[in-house]
Each structure stands twice: as C-alpha cells, then as structure tokens.
C-alpha cells in the first residue's frame, strides 16, 4: 500500500517536472495533444450557445406575412409592397419586417407547363396557412377563385366591420365576391364518372380589387389584382393597416 502511494507521488512529481521543463508553446501543444477532444466539444457548445443568443436578439419581428400568387413583381414593386409598408407604419426596419412570398403560381389547367412547380406552390400555401404564416394574398382571378373555393378567405364585410377601415361604403366599389365549396361529391366522381357533380356552396365578399391602388397602377398591370385576407390569420388588424397603405 505504502509502496503504491510512493509510486503515485513519484509519477506526479515526474509529470510536474516535465510540465515545468516545457516552453510556453510546448505547453500549449501538450494540452492540445491530450485534451483536444473535450476542448473541441466545449468550443462547439460555446459556438452553438453564442449563435442561439445572437439569433434571439437579432431576430426581427414579422408584422405581416404576404404572398404574391400568379402575380409577378419587379424589384421596385416588391420594395413598395414590403419596405414601403414599414415606412407607412413608421416601423423600425432594423427590428421589424414584412415577409413577402414571391414566385408562387397556381393553376387548375392540366395542360399548363411546370405542373410540378404549381404542385409545390400549392403545398407551400397549405403549409403556410396551417402554420398561420400567411395573412394577405395578392393574386390574379384564377388564384382568387382557387382560394375562394377552398374557403381560405376572410369575409371582407366582417373585416371591414371588425377593424378600423372606416365606413364600409368607402370600400364597397372594390369588394369582390367568391364562392366557397362547403362540400361536394368530387371523391365519388373519381370512382364513378357517370355521376353528376353536386356541391353545397356559399358566396360572400372575399376580396378587394386593388388594381386601382397607386402601387399597382404605377406598375402597369394589365390584369386585375385581388387582395384577400386569410381566414385564420392572427394579424387581421395589421392586414387592415396594409389595405389602408395600398389605398393611401
């Protein structure tokens, strides 16, 4: 027992002597050679923690999620639809932003090119709505009808009544009705094509024709552009502010 203890002391003293005999550079190399794995793990953990802290404090608040569907916008129009809204609100662009989805295309035409892209757009739209990350949609008539049929759009008369958009009479010339399909026999038709298509529908004002808004008139769109607010949006009041901005 005593012999083993003396041996351990001797080894410790030898290690101390060896350590003391090393130069500064050699000590660094010695530590790295023997402890590089735990050092690397610690550095990775520090990097991850630092990245998370930085992301937390630098992350911008998204005031509104907006999508352009079947509508192409150049750099100037994109800036007006996003940064221009922040200027209208007087919001700090370093802390807030408007998320603008672009390049989304929908079509029901089976002969249209890029069907895979249209399918991907449809998946993106559904996922964004489910995640409550799509509030306002700017779209052409084909896309407006698709959103309407799926029942995605807010009743604009209710929105006008429930938000600070002044009198409904001001917006009446811009209201556009859509038809929501509440239920139909589409699944049965897939199995038996001899059946007649039947559907229970509901029609109500689902959008605004914003083609006469200044930003779109300047862009020179030939087709009408429609604005719809997604029914499950948690930012309806901000969507109302966006409508006021477009018609300011």
N, C-alpha and C positions, 0 to 999 in steps of 0.2 A: 504494500500500500504506500509506504513512505518512498519506496524506490520509484513508483509510478508518478508520484507527486513531484519528486525532484526532476524526473524526466520531462514533465509538462512545463515546469518552471524554466528548465534549460532551453526547451524549444521556444518558449515565449521570449526569453532573453535573446535567443538567436534571431528570432523574427524582428525584434526591436532593433537589434544591432544592424541587421540587413536593411531595415527601413531607414535608419538614420544615416546609413552609408550612401543612400541613393541621392542623386541630384533632384532638383525640382521637376525637371522634365521626365526623369526616370520614375519618380513617384506617380506622376500623372499616368504614365504608360502602365505602371504596375497596377494601379487601381482599375484602369480600363480593362486590362487583361483578365483580372479576376472578378470584376463586378459589372462587366459591360451589359449583361442581360438585365439585371434589376435596374441599372441606370437607364437603359433603353425603355423599359416598361414605365418608369417614372416620367421620363421625358414625353412619352406618348400620352400618358394620363394628363400631364400638365398642358400639353397641346390641345387635347380634347376639351378640357375644362376651360381653357382660355378661349377657344373657339366658340363654345357654348355661351360664355359670358359676353363675348363680343357680339354674337348674334342676337342675344337677348336685348342688349342696349342699343344696337344699331338697326334693329328691325323696324320698318316703317308700319304705321297703322294704315290699313287699307280702308278707305272711306266708302268705296263702291266698286263692285265687280260689273264690268260692262262688256258685252260681246258684239262684234260685227259679224253678222251671218248673211252670206251671199252679198255682202257689201265690201267693195274694195276701197281702201283709203290710202292716200299718199301720206308722205311724212308730215306735211303741213296740217292736213285734216286730222291725222292721228294725234298730233300735238294739241290741237284745239279741243279734241274730244277727251283728252286726258289732262294735260297740264293746264289748259285753259280753264277747266272746271275748278282746279285748285286755286287759280288766281281769282276766279269769281267768288269763291268762298273766303278768300283771304287766308287760306291754309298754308302752313309751313311745309314746303316741298321737301325739306330735309327730314321731316318726321312723318309725313303722310303721303299717300299716293292713291291714284285710281288705277285699278288693274283693268287693262283693256285687252280682251282676247281678239285676235285678228286671224284672218285666213281660214275661217270656218265656213264650210259650204254644205248645204243640204239640198237634196233633190229626190223626187219620187220617180223620176224618169229612168226606167230600166236600161234605156239605150244611151244614157248620158255617160261621157267619159269619166275616168277617175272614180269609179264606184267604190273602190276600197277607201279612197280619201273621204268620200261622203259618209261611209260607214264609220270611219274613225271620228269624224266630226260629230256624228250622232252620239257615239259613245261618250265623247268629251262633254257634250251638252248635258246628257243624262247624269254623268258623274258630278259635274259642276252644280247642277240643280240639287242633287241628293246631298251634296256637301254644303249647301247654302252659300256657294261661291259664284253665283250668277244672279245679278239683281236686275239689270236693264239690258234689253236686247234691241239693237238697231238692225233692221233686216229689210229684205225686199218682200214682195207679196207672197211668193212661193213659201218662203220661210215663215212669214206671219201665219199663213194658213196651217202650216205644219205645227207650229207652237199652239195655235188655237185649238186644233183638233185633239191634241193631247191634253188639253186643259191646263197648260202650264201658266197661262197669263192671268194677271190680276184684273178684276173688273174695274175699268178705269173710272166709272161713275162713283164706285165706292172709294177709290183712291182720291178722287177729287173732293169727295165729301169728308174723308178722314184726315186729310193733310192740308197744309197751308198753301193751297194753289188758287186762292181767291175764288171768285164765283164760277160755277160750272158753265155758265153761259159763255164765258171767255173761251173755253176750250171746246165747246160743242161743235164748231166747224171742223175741228181736227179729229174728232172721235171716229174710230173705225171699228165696226162690229166684226166678230169672228164667231165661228161655230165649234163648240166643243162636243166631241163624241163621248157621251157618258157610258154607253155600252153598245155593242153590235155583235153580229154573228160571223165576224171575219174568220174565226177559228173553224166554224162549221163549214164555211165555204171552201176552206183548204181541203176538207175531206169529201165534200160533195159540191161540185161546181154547178150543179143544176139548181141549187137553191138561189133564192133572190136575196140580195143584200138588204139587210134591215138594220137600223140604228136608232138609238134614242139620243137626241142631241139637245143642246142648249145654246142659244145665241144671245150675246150681250157685247157691249163695247169692250174690246180687249186691247186697244192700242190707240196711238195718236199718229196721224200723218205729219211727220216733221220735215217734209220736203221743203217747206217754205221757211224753215229756220235758217238764220243767216249763214251758219257754218256750212249747210248743205247747198244753199243757193250759190254761194261763192265757189263751191267745189264743182258745180255744173253737172249734177246728177240728172240723167235723162229719165230714169225710173223713179217712182215714189219710194221714199224711205219711211218705214214704220217703226215706232217705238213701242215696246211692250215691257211691262214690269212683271217679273216672275212672281207667281202667287205665294211661294213660301219664303220670299225674301225677308230677312230680318232687318233690312235697311230701307224700308219703304219711305221714310221721311227724307232720307238722303236721295232716293230716287226722285222724289218730288222736287228737291233742290236742283237736280240735274235737268229736269224738264224746264224749270224756270230759267236755268242757264242757257239752254238751247234756244229759247224764245226771247232771251233778254235783248 
